[in-house]
Every structure is written in C-alpha cells, then in structure tokens.
Amino acid sequence: MQLPHWTVYCDGSAMPNPGRMGAGAVITEPDGTRHTLSLASHATGCNNEAELRALTLALEDLKARGATAVQAYTDNSILVEQLGAPGARPIARMAGLFEDARALLGSFEEASLHWVPRHRNHEADALARASLGVGPKPAARMAKKKTQKTRR
C-alpha cells in the first residue's frame, strides 16, 4: 500500500547575494489542504544556503504535522544533486546543513527531492522574497514572434 504523500515546493533567497536569507515553502497535504511558510533569517549566507535552509524548514514543518511520505520540489539543482547522490561531497562550508537535510529526508518513510524549473516554483519564491520585504519577481515575458508581412 502506498503512503499518502505530502507535497512541498520550497525556495530561498539571499539579498544581496550573499546577504540576509529568507525561506518560503508551499506545503500541500494529501487531502489538498495547503499551508505556506515565509520566514526571514537573521543569519547571512548565499542563495544556495538559503535554498537549503528553506528545504530544512519545510521538512521540519512536515514532521511536526505528522507527514510520513513527502515529495519535495526545488528549483535549485545543486540541492538535488548534493542530496540525491550517495557520497556526494557537499560544499565544505555547508556540509553540516547538507547532513541535517539528508537526515531529515531519511527520517520519512518515503521521501523524494525533485528539480523543477524556476517558473514552476514562483509561489515559494514569492514567499521567500516576501520574508525579506521584497516583492515577487515579475513574470517572465515571452518574446513575441516577429511576423513577416508579404507584399502583393
């Protein structure tokens, strides 16, 4: 029997980079109930550290809510590579944070971490930015195709 999965989209921001860090997450329970997290840190760090702290914060919140199975999504490929590859050597100054995140992921009966493109993580990004008092990034603009007029 498959466990009911909780879903989390998380993102972190550092302003400037490196700078003050903020975390944002959107958590969805198996029944569809949604929760959001938006928290600024007094510590300073780079964007990768902010992303890792956002994931850790979200996983801690999931544990407190009683989740046993989680599918986590981030737009930070470094996190997915570092936490998904056994024996990966993390960025030295962030080794402890990676160990904490790896332990948290391992504490669930089922857990997976996936990369998503930035535009699919916009709500978590907006929450991370809001925690730092910054508005959301403007939506990406699609380039208009130039049409060629034909002469008659």
N, CA, C and O atoms as a GROMACS GRO file, in nm:
protein
  608
    1MET      N    1   0.084  -0.119   0.000
    1MET     CA    2   0.000   0.000   0.000
    1MET      C    3   0.088   0.125   0.000
    1MET      O    4   0.181   0.137   0.080
    2GLN      N    5   0.058   0.216  -0.090
    2GLN     CA    6   0.137   0.339  -0.099
    2GLN      C    7   0.091   0.439   0.007
    2GLN      O    8  -0.028   0.457   0.030
    3LEU      N    9   0.188   0.503   0.068
    3LEU     CA   10   0.158   0.604   0.169
    3LEU      C   11   0.106   0.731   0.103
    3LEU      O   12   0.146   0.765  -0.008
    4PRO      N   13   0.015   0.803   0.173
    4PRO     CA   14  -0.030   0.931   0.119
    4PRO      C   15   0.084   1.034   0.124
    4PRO      O   16   0.139   1.060   0.231
    5HIS      N   17   0.117   1.090   0.010
    5HIS     CA   18   0.229   1.184   0.002
    5HIS      C   19   0.185   1.328   0.026
    5HIS      O   20   0.081   1.373  -0.021
    6TRP      N   21   0.268   1.397   0.101
    6TRP     CA   22   0.259   1.541   0.116
    6TRP      C   23   0.351   1.599   0.010
    6TRP      O   24   0.452   1.539  -0.024
    7THR      N   25   0.317   1.715  -0.041
    7THR     CA   26   0.398   1.780  -0.143
    7THR      C   27   0.447   1.914  -0.088
    7THR      O   28   0.372   1.987  -0.024
    8VAL      N   29   0.573   1.945  -0.116
    8VAL     CA   30   0.627   2.073  -0.074
    8VAL      C   31   0.708   2.134  -0.188
    8VAL      O   32   0.792   2.067  -0.249
    9TYR      N   33   0.683   2.260  -0.215
    9TYR     CA   34   0.765   2.340  -0.306
    9TYR      C   35   0.836   2.441  -0.217
    9TYR      O   36   0.771   2.514  -0.142
   10CYS      N   37   0.969   2.445  -0.224
   10CYS     CA   38   1.043   2.536  -0.136
   10CYS      C   39   1.143   2.619  -0.217
   10CYS      O   40   1.189   2.578  -0.324
   11ASP      N   41   1.174   2.736  -0.162
   11ASP     CA   42   1.270   2.825  -0.227
   11ASP      C   43   1.332   2.915  -0.121
   11ASP      O   44   1.272   2.941  -0.017
   12GLY      N   45   1.452   2.960  -0.150
   12GLY     CA   46   1.520   3.051  -0.060
   12GLY      C   47   1.575   3.169  -0.138
   12GLY      O   48   1.600   3.159  -0.258
   13SER      N   49   1.594   3.279  -0.070
   13SER     CA   50   1.650   3.399  -0.130
   13SER      C   51   1.756   3.458  -0.037
   13SER      O   52   1.744   3.452   0.085
   14ALA      N   53   1.858   3.513  -0.097
   14ALA     CA   54   1.961   3.585  -0.022
   14ALA      C   55   1.974   3.722  -0.087
   14ALA      O   56   1.999   3.732  -0.207
   15MET      N   57   1.957   3.827  -0.005
   15MET     CA   58   1.963   3.963  -0.060
   15MET      C   59   2.048   4.051   0.027
   15MET      O   60   2.022   4.066   0.146
   16PRO      N   61   2.153   4.111  -0.033
   16PRO     CA   62   2.209   4.076  -0.164
   16PRO      C   63   2.267   3.934  -0.155
   16PRO      O   64   2.255   3.870  -0.051
   17ASN      N   65   2.329   3.887  -0.258
   17ASN     CA   66   2.384   3.751  -0.257
   17ASN      C   67   2.536   3.756  -0.251
   17ASN      O   68   2.598   3.793  -0.351
   18PRO      N   69   2.600   3.722  -0.138
   18PRO     CA   70   2.541   3.677  -0.013
   18PRO      C   71   2.481   3.793   0.065
   18PRO      O   72   2.517   3.909   0.047
   19GLY      N   73   2.389   3.757   0.152
   19GLY     CA   74   2.321   3.858   0.233
   19GLY      C   75   2.222   3.792   0.326
   19GLY      O   76   2.232   3.674   0.357
   20ARG      N   77   2.125   3.871   0.370
   20ARG     CA   78   2.021   3.822   0.458
   20ARG      C   79   1.940   3.715   0.385
   20ARG      O   80   1.913   3.730   0.266
   21MET      N   81   1.902   3.610   0.455
   21MET     CA   82   1.834   3.498   0.390
   21MET      C   83   1.688   3.489   0.429
   21MET      O   84   1.649   3.519   0.542
   22GLY      N   85   1.607   3.446   0.332
   22GLY     CA   86   1.466   3.423   0.354
   22GLY      C   87   1.427   3.288   0.295
   22GLY      O   88   1.488   3.241   0.199
   23ALA      N   89   1.325   3.227   0.354
   23ALA     CA   90   1.279   3.096   0.309
   23ALA      C   91   1.129   3.101   0.284
   23ALA      O   92   1.054   3.170   0.353
   24GLY      N   93   1.088   3.028   0.182
   24GLY     CA   94   0.946   3.017   0.152
   24GLY      C   95   0.912   2.874   0.113
   24GLY      O   96   0.994   2.805   0.052
   25ALA      N   97   0.792   2.830   0.148
   25ALA     CA   98   0.750   2.695   0.112
   25ALA      C   99   0.598   2.690   0.100
   25ALA      O  100   0.526   2.759   0.172
   26VAL      N  101   0.553   2.607   0.009
   26VAL     CA  102   0.412   2.578  -0.007
   26VAL      C  103   0.396   2.428   0.018
   26VAL      O  104   0.453   2.346  -0.054
   27ILE      N  105   0.320   2.394   0.119
   27ILE     CA  106   0.300   2.255   0.160
   27ILE      C  107   0.156   2.216   0.130
   27ILE      O  108   0.062   2.289   0.163
   28THR      N  109   0.140   2.101   0.066
   28THR     CA  110   0.006   2.051   0.035
   28THR      C  111  -0.010   1.913   0.098
   28THR      O  112   0.068   1.821   0.072
   29GLU      N  113  -0.112   1.900   0.181
   29GLU     CA  114  -0.143   1.772   0.244
   29GLU      C  115  -0.203   1.677   0.141
   29GLU      O  116  -0.247   1.722   0.035
   30PRO      N  117  -0.206   1.548   0.171
   30PRO     CA  118  -0.265   1.452   0.077
   30PRO      C  119  -0.410   1.485   0.040
   30PRO      O  120  -0.454   1.452  -0.071
   31ASP      N  121  -0.485   1.549   0.131
   31ASP     CA  122  -0.625   1.583   0.102
   31ASP      C  123  -0.640   1.715   0.027
   31ASP      O  124  -0.752   1.757  -0.003
   32GLY      N  125  -0.527   1.781  -0.005
   32GLY     CA  126  -0.532   1.906  -0.080
   32GLY      C  127  -0.522   2.032   0.004
   32GLY      O  128  -0.509   2.141  -0.050
   33THR      N  129  -0.528   2.019   0.136
   33THR     CA  130  -0.515   2.135   0.224
   33THR      C  131  -0.375   2.195   0.207
   33THR      O  132  -0.275   2.123   0.208
   34ARG      N  133  -0.370   2.328   0.190
   34ARG     CA  134  -0.243   2.396   0.166
   34ARG      C  135  -0.201   2.480   0.285
   34ARG      O  136  -0.284   2.537   0.356
   35HIS      N  137  -0.068   2.485   0.305
   35HIS     CA  138  -0.007   2.568   0.410
   35HIS      C  139   0.110   2.641   0.345
   35HIS      O  140   0.171   2.590   0.251
   36THR      N  141   0.140   2.760   0.395
   36THR     CA  142   0.256   2.834   0.345
   36THR      C  143   0.348   2.871   0.459
   36THR      O  144   0.305   2.892   0.572
   37LEU      N  145   0.476   2.879   0.427
   37LEU     CA  146   0.578   2.923   0.521
   37LEU      C  147   0.653   3.040   0.459
   37LEU      O  148   0.684   3.037   0.340
   38SER      N  149   0.682   3.139   0.537
   38SER     CA  150   0.761   3.253   0.491
   38SER      C  151   0.838   3.304   0.612
   38SER      O  152   0.779   3.359   0.706
   39LEU      N  153   0.971   3.286   0.610
   39LEU     CA  154   1.049   3.318   0.728
   39LEU      C  155   1.184   3.377   0.690
   39LEU      O  156   1.255   3.322   0.606
   40ALA      N  157   1.217   3.490   0.752
   40ALA     CA  158   1.348   3.552   0.731
   40ALA      C  159   1.443   3.504   0.839
   40ALA      O  160   1.402   3.478   0.953
   41SER      N  161   1.569   3.493   0.804
   41SER     CA  162   1.672   3.454   0.899
   41SER      C  163   1.753   3.578   0.936
   41SER      O  164   1.768   3.670   0.856
   42HIS      N  165   1.806   3.578   1.057
   42HIS     CA  166   1.894   3.688   1.096
   42HIS      C  167   2.036   3.661   1.048
   42HIS      O  168   2.122   3.750   1.050
   43ALA      N  169   2.061   3.536   1.006
   43ALA     CA  170   2.194   3.499   0.956
   43ALA      C  171   2.210   3.546   0.812
   43ALA      O  172   2.112   3.574   0.742
   44THR      N  173   2.333   3.556   0.768
   44THR     CA  174   2.359   3.589   0.629
   44THR      C  175   2.423   3.468   0.560
   44THR      O  176   2.490   3.387   0.624
   45GLY      N  177   2.400   3.459   0.431
   45GLY     CA  178   2.454   3.348   0.354
   45GLY      C  179   2.426   3.368   0.206
   45GLY      O  180   2.370   3.470   0.166
   46CYS      N  181   2.464   3.270   0.127
   46CYS     CA  182   2.444   3.277  -0.018
   46CYS      C  183   2.309   3.216  -0.055
   46CYS      O  184   2.239   3.160   0.030
   47ASN      N  185   2.273   3.228  -0.182
   47ASN     CA  186   2.144   3.176  -0.226
   47ASN      C  187   2.133   3.025  -0.206
   47ASN      O  188   2.026   2.975  -0.173
   48ASN      N  189   2.243   2.950  -0.227
   48ASN     CA  190   2.237   2.805  -0.208
   48ASN      C  191   2.210   2.769  -0.062
   48ASN      O  192   2.135   2.675  -0.034
   49GLU      N  193   2.269   2.844   0.031
   49GLU     CA  194   2.243   2.820   0.172
   49GLU      C  195   2.098   2.853   0.206
   49GLU      O  196   2.035   2.781   0.283
   50ALA      N  197   2.046   2.961   0.149
   50ALA     CA  198   1.907   3.000   0.172
   50ALA      C  199   1.813   2.891   0.121
   50ALA      O  200   1.713   2.859   0.186
   51GLU      N  201   1.844   2.835   0.004
   51GLU     CA  202   1.762   2.727  -0.053
   51GLU      C  203   1.764   2.605   0.038
   51GLU      O  204   1.660   2.543   0.061
   52LEU      N  205   1.880   2.570   0.089
   52LEU     CA  206   1.895   2.454   0.176
   52LEU      C  207   1.821   2.475   0.308
   52LEU      O  208   1.757   2.384   0.360
   53ARG      N  209   1.830   2.596   0.361
   53ARG     CA  210   1.758   2.627   0.485
   53ARG      C  211   1.607   2.623   0.462
   53ARG      O  212   1.532   2.582   0.551
   54ALA      N  213   1.561   2.665   0.344
   54ALA     CA  214   1.418   2.659   0.313
   54ALA      C  215   1.370   2.514   0.308
   54ALA      O  216   1.262   2.483   0.359
   55LEU      N  217   1.448   2.427   0.246
   55LEU     CA  218   1.412   2.286   0.241
   55LEU      C  219   1.407   2.227   0.382
   55LEU      O  220   1.312   2.157   0.416
   56THR      N  221   1.507   2.255   0.464
   56THR     CA  222   1.512   2.204   0.601
   56THR      C  223   1.393   2.254   0.683
   56THR      O  224   1.330   2.176   0.755
   57LEU      N  225   1.362   2.381   0.671
   57LEU     CA  226   1.248   2.439   0.742
   57LEU      C  227   1.118   2.368   0.701
   57LEU      O  228   1.036   2.334   0.786
   58ALA      N  229   1.101   2.346   0.572
   58ALA     CA  230   0.980   2.280   0.522
   58ALA      C  231   0.971   2.136   0.572
   58ALA      O  232   0.864   2.090   0.612
   59LEU      N  233   1.083   2.064   0.570
   59LEU     CA  234   1.083   1.925   0.616
   59LEU      C  235   1.053   1.918   0.766
   59LEU      O  236   0.982   1.828   0.811
   60GLU      N  237   1.108   2.011   0.844
   60GLU     CA  238   1.078   2.015   0.987
   60GLU      C  239   0.929   2.041   1.011
   60GLU      O  240   0.869   1.982   1.101
   61ASP      N  241   0.871   2.129   0.931
   61ASP     CA  242   0.729   2.159   0.943
   61ASP      C  243   0.646   2.035   0.909
   61ASP      O  244   0.547   2.005   0.976
   62LEU      N  245   0.687   1.963   0.804
   62LEU     CA  246   0.616   1.841   0.765
   62LEU      C  247   0.619   1.737   0.877
   62LEU      O  248   0.518   1.673   0.906
   63LYS      N  249   0.736   1.721   0.940
   63LYS     CA  250   0.747   1.626   1.052
   63LYS      C  251   0.653   1.667   1.164
   63LYS      O  252   0.585   1.581   1.221
   64ALA      N  253   0.648   1.795   1.197
   64ALA     CA  254   0.562   1.845   1.304
   64ALA      C  255   0.414   1.823   1.271
   64ALA      O  256   0.332   1.808   1.362
   65ARG      N  257   0.379   1.821   1.144
   65ARG     CA  258   0.240   1.797   1.102
   65ARG      C  259   0.207   1.648   1.092
   65ARG      O  260   0.092   1.612   1.066
   66GLY      N  261   0.307   1.562   1.111
   66GLY     CA  262   0.283   1.419   1.110
   66GLY      C  263   0.298   1.352   0.974
   66GLY      O  264   0.254   1.238   0.957
   67ALA      N  265   0.358   1.419   0.880
   67ALA     CA  266   0.378   1.360   0.747
   67ALA      C  267   0.474   1.242   0.755
   67ALA      O  268   0.572   1.246   0.830
   68THR      N  269   0.446   1.138   0.678
   68THR     CA  270   0.536   1.022   0.674
   68THR      C  271   0.595   1.000   0.535
   68THR      O  272   0.695   0.930   0.519
   69ALA      N  273   0.532   1.061   0.434
   69ALA     CA  274   0.581   1.049   0.297
   69ALA      C  275   0.576   1.187   0.233
   69ALA      O  276   0.476   1.258   0.244
   70VAL      N  277   0.685   1.224   0.164
   70VAL     CA  278   0.692   1.359   0.108
   70VAL      C  279   0.758   1.358  -0.029
   70VAL      O  280   0.853   1.284  -0.054
   71GLN      N  281   0.705   1.442  -0.115
   71GLN     CA  282   0.768   1.472  -0.244
   71GLN      C  283   0.802   1.620  -0.239
   71GLN      O  284   0.713   1.706  -0.233
   72ALA      N  285   0.932   1.650  -0.240
   72ALA     CA  286   0.977   1.789  -0.230
   72ALA      C  287   1.029   1.836  -0.364
   72ALA      O  288   1.089   1.760  -0.440
   73TYR      N  289   1.004   1.964  -0.394
   73TYR     CA  290   1.045   2.024  -0.521
   73TYR      C  291   1.120   2.153  -0.493
   73TYR      O  292   1.082   2.232  -0.407
   74THR      N  293   1.229   2.173  -0.567
   74THR     CA  294   1.309   2.294  -0.557
   74THR      C  295   1.360   2.331  -0.696
   74THR      O  296   1.374   2.244  -0.782
   75ASP      N  297   1.387   2.458  -0.717
   75ASP     CA  298   1.445   2.500  -0.845
   75ASP      C  299   1.597   2.511  -0.834
   75ASP      O  300   1.661   2.567  -0.924
   76ASN      N  301   1.655   2.459  -0.727
   76ASN     CA  302   1.799   2.464  -0.708
   76ASN      C  303   1.859   2.327  -0.740
   76ASN      O  304   1.847   2.233  -0.661
   77SER      N  305   1.923   2.316  -0.855
   77SER     CA  306   1.977   2.188  -0.900
   77SER      C  307   2.091   2.139  -0.810
   77SER      O  308   2.113   2.019  -0.799
   78ILE      N  309   2.164   2.231  -0.747
   78ILE     CA  310   2.274   2.190  -0.657
   78ILE      C  311   2.219   2.109  -0.540
   78ILE      O  312   2.279   2.008  -0.502
   79LEU      N  313   2.107   2.150  -0.483
   79LEU     CA  314   2.046   2.074  -0.374
   79LEU      C  315   2.009   1.934  -0.418
   79LEU      O  316   2.038   1.836  -0.348
   80VAL      N  317   1.945   1.924  -0.533
   80VAL     CA  318   1.901   1.794  -0.582
   80VAL      C  319   2.022   1.704  -0.607
   80VAL      O  320   2.020   1.586  -0.572
   81GLU      N  321   2.127   1.760  -0.668
   81GLU     CA  322   2.248   1.681  -0.694
   81GLU      C  323   2.315   1.638  -0.565
   81GLU      O  324   2.351   1.521  -0.550
   82GLN      N  325   2.333   1.730  -0.473
   82GLN     CA  326   2.404   1.701  -0.348
   82GLN      C  327   2.328   1.603  -0.259
   82GLN      O  328   2.389   1.514  -0.199
   83LEU      N  329   2.197   1.620  -0.251
   83LEU     CA  330   2.118   1.535  -0.161
   83LEU      C  331   2.076   1.404  -0.226
   83LEU      O  332   2.040   1.309  -0.158
   84GLY      N  333   2.080   1.400  -0.358
   84GLY     CA  334   2.035   1.280  -0.429
   84GLY      C  335   2.145   1.182  -0.461
   84GLY      O  336   2.118   1.064  -0.484
   85ALA      N  337   2.268   1.228  -0.463
   85ALA     CA  338   2.379   1.140  -0.499
   85ALA      C  339   2.446   1.086  -0.374
   85ALA      O  340   2.500   1.164  -0.295
   86PRO      N  341   2.444   0.954  -0.353
   86PRO     CA  342   2.511   0.900  -0.235
   86PRO      C  343   2.661   0.930  -0.240
   86PRO      O  344   2.725   0.914  -0.344
   87GLY      N  345   2.713   0.974  -0.130
   87GLY     CA  346   2.856   1.002  -0.122
   87GLY      C  347   2.898   1.133  -0.188
   87GLY      O  348   3.018   1.159  -0.200
   88ALA      N  349   2.802   1.216  -0.229
   88ALA     CA  350   2.837   1.345  -0.290
   88ALA      C  351   2.908   1.430  -0.186
   88ALA      O  352   2.867   1.435  -0.070
   89ARG      N  353   3.014   1.498  -0.228
   89ARG     CA  354   3.087   1.586  -0.136
   89ARG      C  355   3.025   1.725  -0.143
   89ARG      O  356   3.039   1.794  -0.243
   90PRO      N  357   2.958   1.766  -0.035
   90PRO     CA  358   2.891   1.896  -0.037
   90PRO      C  359   2.991   2.011  -0.030
   90PRO      O  360   3.108   1.993   0.002
   91ILE      N  361   2.941   2.127  -0.059
   91ILE     CA  362   3.018   2.249  -0.043
   91ILE      C  363   3.063   2.253   0.103
   91ILE      O  364   2.981   2.246   0.194
   92ALA      N  365   3.195   2.263   0.124
   92ALA     CA  366   3.254   2.244   0.257
   92ALA      C  367   3.187   2.327   0.366
   92ALA      O  368   3.154   2.274   0.473
   93ARG      N  369   3.165   2.456   0.343
   93ARG     CA  370   3.111   2.541   0.448
   93ARG      C  371   2.964   2.511   0.477
   93ARG      O  372   2.909   2.560   0.576
   94MET      N  373   2.899   2.431   0.390
   94MET     CA  374   2.758   2.397   0.410
   94MET      C  375   2.740   2.249   0.444
   94MET      O  376   2.627   2.199   0.444
   95ALA      N  377   2.849   2.178   0.472
   95ALA     CA  378   2.843   2.034   0.496
   95ALA      C  379   2.744   1.999   0.608
   95ALA      O  380   2.667   1.903   0.594
   96GLY      N  381   2.744   2.074   0.717
   96GLY     CA  382   2.654   2.047   0.828
   96GLY      C  383   2.508   2.063   0.789
   96GLY      O  384   2.423   1.984   0.829
   97LEU      N  385   2.480   2.166   0.710
   97LEU     CA  386   2.342   2.187   0.664
   97LEU      C  387   2.296   2.074   0.573
   97LEU      O  388   2.182   2.030   0.581
   98PHE      N  389   2.387   2.026   0.485
   98PHE     CA  390   2.353   1.914   0.398
   98PHE      C  391   2.329   1.788   0.480
   98PHE      O  392   2.237   1.711   0.450
   99GLU      N  393   2.409   1.765   0.584
   99GLU     CA  394   2.390   1.649   0.670
   99GLU      C  395   2.255   1.655   0.739
   99GLU      O  396   2.184   1.554   0.748
  100ASP      N  397   2.218   1.774   0.788
  100ASP     CA  398   2.088   1.791   0.854
  100ASP      C  399   1.973   1.761   0.757
  100ASP      O  400   1.878   1.691   0.791
  101ALA      N  401   1.982   1.815   0.636
  101ALA     CA  402   1.877   1.794   0.536
  101ALA      C  403   1.869   1.646   0.497
  101ALA      O  404   1.760   1.592   0.483
  102ARG      N  405   1.984   1.583   0.480
  102ARG     CA  406   1.988   1.440   0.444
  102ARG      C  407   1.924   1.356   0.556
  102ARG      O  408   1.848   1.264   0.528
  103ALA      N  409   1.954   1.389   0.681
  103ALA     CA  410   1.895   1.317   0.794
  103ALA      C  411   1.744   1.338   0.800
  103ALA      O  412   1.669   1.244   0.825
  104LEU      N  413   1.700   1.460   0.776
  104LEU     CA  414   1.556   1.487   0.775
  104LEU      C  415   1.486   1.409   0.665
  104LEU      O  416   1.381   1.348   0.688
  105LEU      N  417   1.543   1.410   0.544
  105LEU     CA  418   1.484   1.334   0.434
  105LEU      C  419   1.476   1.185   0.470
  105LEU      O  420   1.377   1.119   0.440
  106GLY      N  421   1.580   1.134   0.535
  106GLY     CA  422   1.584   0.995   0.573
  106GLY      C  423   1.491   0.958   0.687
  106GLY      O  424   1.465   0.840   0.711
  107SER      N  425   1.439   1.058   0.758
  107SER     CA  426   1.350   1.032   0.871
  107SER      C  427   1.206   1.004   0.828
  107SER      O  428   1.124   0.962   0.910
  108PHE      N  429   1.175   1.026   0.700
  108PHE     CA  430   1.042   0.996   0.648
  108PHE      C  431   1.041   0.851   0.598
  108PHE      O  432   1.145   0.799   0.557
  109GLU      N  433   0.925   0.788   0.601
  109GLU     CA  434   0.916   0.652   0.546
  109GLU      C  435   0.943   0.653   0.397
  109GLU      O  436   1.006   0.562   0.344
  110GLU      N  437   0.897   0.757   0.330
  110GLU     CA  438   0.924   0.777   0.187
  110GLU      C  439   0.952   0.926   0.166
  110GLU      O  440   0.880   1.012   0.216
  111ALA      N  441   1.057   0.954   0.092
  111ALA     CA  442   1.091   1.094   0.062
  111ALA      C  443   1.164   1.100  -0.071
  111ALA      O  444   1.248   1.016  -0.101
  112SER      N  445   1.130   1.202  -0.149
  112SER     CA  446   1.200   1.225  -0.275
  112SER      C  447   1.215   1.375  -0.295
  112SER      O  448   1.133   1.455  -0.250
  113LEU      N  449   1.322   1.411  -0.364
  113LEU     CA  450   1.352   1.551  -0.393
  113LEU      C  451   1.369   1.566  -0.543
  113LEU      O  452   1.444   1.491  -0.605
  114HIS      N  453   1.300   1.662  -0.600
  114HIS     CA  454   1.298   1.680  -0.745
  114HIS      C  455   1.330   1.825  -0.782
  114HIS      O  456   1.298   1.918  -0.708
  115TRP      N  457   1.394   1.842  -0.896
  115TRP     CA  458   1.420   1.975  -0.950
  115TRP      C  459   1.302   2.016  -1.036
  115TRP      O  460   1.247   1.934  -1.110
  116VAL      N  461   1.263   2.142  -1.028
  116VAL     CA  462   1.160   2.199  -1.115
  116VAL      C  463   1.214   2.330  -1.172
  116VAL      O  464   1.296   2.396  -1.108
  117PRO      N  465   1.170   2.368  -1.292
  117PRO     CA  466   1.213   2.497  -1.346
  117PRO      C  467   1.163   2.611  -1.257
  117PRO      O  468   1.060   2.599  -1.190
  118ARG      N  469   1.236   2.718  -1.257
  118ARG     CA  470   1.206   2.833  -1.171
  118ARG      C  471   1.062   2.882  -1.186
  118ARG      O  472   0.999   2.920  -1.087
  119HIS      N  473   1.010   2.882  -1.309
  119HIS     CA  474   0.874   2.934  -1.329
  119HIS      C  475   0.766   2.845  -1.266
  119HIS      O  476   0.653   2.889  -1.248
  120ARG      N  477   0.801   2.720  -1.231
  120ARG     CA  478   0.704   2.632  -1.165
  120ARG      C  479   0.716   2.640  -1.013
  120ARG      O  480   0.648   2.568  -0.941
  121ASN      N  481   0.804   2.728  -0.964
  121ASN     CA  482   0.826   2.742  -0.821
  121ASN      C  483   0.802   2.886  -0.776
  121ASN      O  484   0.856   2.930  -0.674
  122HIS      N  485   0.722   2.958  -0.852
  122HIS     CA  486   0.707   3.103  -0.829
  122HIS      C  487   0.640   3.137  -0.696
  122HIS      O  488   0.672   3.240  -0.637
  123GLU      N  489   0.549   3.054  -0.647
  123GLU     CA  490   0.481   3.087  -0.522
  123GLU      C  491   0.578   3.076  -0.403
  123GLU      O  492   0.578   3.162  -0.315
  124ALA      N  493   0.659   2.970  -0.400
  124ALA     CA  494   0.758   2.956  -0.292
  124ALA      C  495   0.861   3.068  -0.301
  124ALA      O  496   0.905   3.121  -0.199
  125ASP      N  497   0.900   3.105  -0.423
  125ASP     CA  498   0.995   3.215  -0.442
  125ASP      C  499   0.936   3.345  -0.388
  125ASP      O  500   1.005   3.421  -0.320
  126ALA      N  501   0.810   3.371  -0.419
  126ALA     CA  502   0.745   3.494  -0.371
  126ALA      C  503   0.739   3.497  -0.218
  126ALA      O  504   0.755   3.603  -0.158
  127LEU      N  505   0.716   3.382  -0.155
  127LEU     CA  506   0.713   3.375  -0.009
  127LEU      C  507   0.851   3.402   0.051
  127LEU      O  508   0.863   3.471   0.152
  128ALA      N  509   0.956   3.347  -0.012
  128ALA     CA  510   1.092   3.372   0.036
  128ALA      C  511   1.128   3.519   0.024
  128ALA      O  512   1.185   3.578   0.115
  129ARG      N  513   1.093   3.578  -0.089
  129ARG     CA  514   1.122   3.720  -0.111
  129ARG      C  515   1.040   3.808  -0.016
  129ARG      O  516   1.090   3.908   0.035
  130ALA      N  517   0.915   3.770   0.007
  130ALA     CA  518   0.829   3.848   0.097
  130ALA      C  519   0.884   3.849   0.239
  130ALA      O  520   0.872   3.948   0.310
  131SER      N  521   0.946   3.739   0.280
  131SER     CA  522   1.002   3.734   0.415
  131SER      C  523   1.114   3.837   0.433
  131SER      O  524   1.145   3.877   0.545
  132LEU      N  525   1.173   3.880   0.321
  132LEU     CA  526   1.280   3.980   0.324
  132LEU      C  527   1.227   4.120   0.290
  132LEU      O  528   1.304   4.214   0.276
  133GLY      N  529   1.095   4.131   0.276
  133GLY     CA  530   1.034   4.260   0.245
  133GLY      C  531   1.048   4.301   0.099
  133GLY      O  532   1.042   4.419   0.066
  134VAL      N  533   1.066   4.203   0.011
  134VAL     CA  534   1.083   4.230  -0.132
  134VAL      C  535   0.965   4.169  -0.206
  134VAL      O  536   0.919   4.060  -0.173
  135GLY      N  537   0.916   4.240  -0.305
  135GLY     CA  538   0.805   4.190  -0.384
  135GLY      C  539   0.845   4.075  -0.474
  135GLY      O  540   0.963   4.049  -0.494
  136PRO      N  541   0.745   4.006  -0.529
  136PRO     CA  542   0.775   3.894  -0.618
  136PRO      C  543   0.844   3.940  -0.746
  136PRO      O  544   0.830   4.054  -0.789
  137LYS      N  545   0.918   3.847  -0.805
  137LYS     CA  546   0.982   3.876  -0.933
  137LYS      C  547   0.874   3.893  -1.038
  137LYS      O  548   0.771   3.825  -1.031
  138PRO      N  549   0.894   3.982  -1.134
  138PRO     CA  550   0.795   3.995  -1.240
  138PRO      C  551   0.789   3.865  -1.321
  138PRO      O  552   0.890   3.795  -1.335
  139ALA      N  553   0.674   3.836  -1.373
  139ALA     CA  554   0.657   3.714  -1.454
  139ALA      C  555   0.746   3.723  -1.577
  139ALA      O  556   0.768   3.830  -1.634
  140ALA      N  557   0.796   3.609  -1.616
  140ALA     CA  558   0.881   3.604  -1.736
  140ALA      C  559   0.797   3.642  -1.856
  140ALA      O  560   0.682   3.599  -1.870
  141ARG      N  561   0.854   3.722  -1.940
  141ARG     CA  562   0.781   3.768  -2.060
  141ARG      C  563   0.824   3.682  -2.177
  141ARG      O  564   0.942   3.658  -2.201
  142MET      N  565   0.726   3.638  -2.247
  142MET     CA  566   0.753   3.559  -2.366
  142MET      C  567   0.784   3.655  -2.481
  142MET      O  568   0.715   3.755  -2.502
  143ALA      N  569   0.889   3.622  -2.553
  143ALA     CA  570   0.924   3.706  -2.668
  143ALA      C  571   0.820   3.687  -2.777
  143ALA      O  572   0.780   3.575  -2.808
  144LYS      N  573   0.777   3.797  -2.834
  144LYS     CA  574   0.680   3.788  -2.942
  144LYS      C  575   0.752   3.748  -3.070
  144LYS      O  576   0.861   3.795  -3.100
  145LYS      N  577   0.687   3.660  -3.141
  145LYS     CA  578   0.743   3.619  -3.269
  145LYS      C  579   0.718   3.731  -3.368
  145LYS      O  580   0.608   3.786  -3.377
  146LYS      N  581   0.820   3.762  -3.442
  146LYS     CA  582   0.803   3.863  -3.544
  146LYS      C  583   0.739   3.797  -3.664
  146LYS      O  584   0.782   3.692  -3.710
  147THR      N  585   0.637   3.862  -3.713
  147THR     CA  586   0.572   3.807  -3.832
  147THR      C  587   0.620   3.884  -3.953
  147THR      O  588   0.640   4.006  -3.947
  148GLN      N  589   0.636   3.814  -4.058
  148GLN     CA  590   0.684   3.877  -4.180
  148GLN      C  591   0.564   3.911  -4.266
  148GLN      O  592   0.480   3.825  -4.295
  149LYS      N  593   0.556   4.036  -4.308
  149LYS     CA  594   0.446   4.077  -4.394
  149LYS      C  595   0.485   4.047  -4.538
  149LYS      O  596   0.599   4.066  -4.579
  150THR      N  597   0.388   4.001  -4.610
  150THR     CA  598   0.415   3.976  -4.752
  150THR      C  599   0.359   4.089  -4.834
  150THR      O  600   0.251   4.141  -4.807
  151ARG      N  601   0.434   4.125  -4.934
  151ARG     CA  602   0.387   4.233  -5.024
  151ARG      C  603   0.314   4.172  -5.143
  151ARG      O  604   0.347   4.063  -5.189
  152ARG      N  605   0.218   4.242  -5.189
  152ARG     CA  606   0.144   4.197  -5.307
  152ARG      C  607   0.161   4.294  -5.417
  152ARG      O  608   0.106   4.275  -5.526
   0.00000   0.00000   0.00000
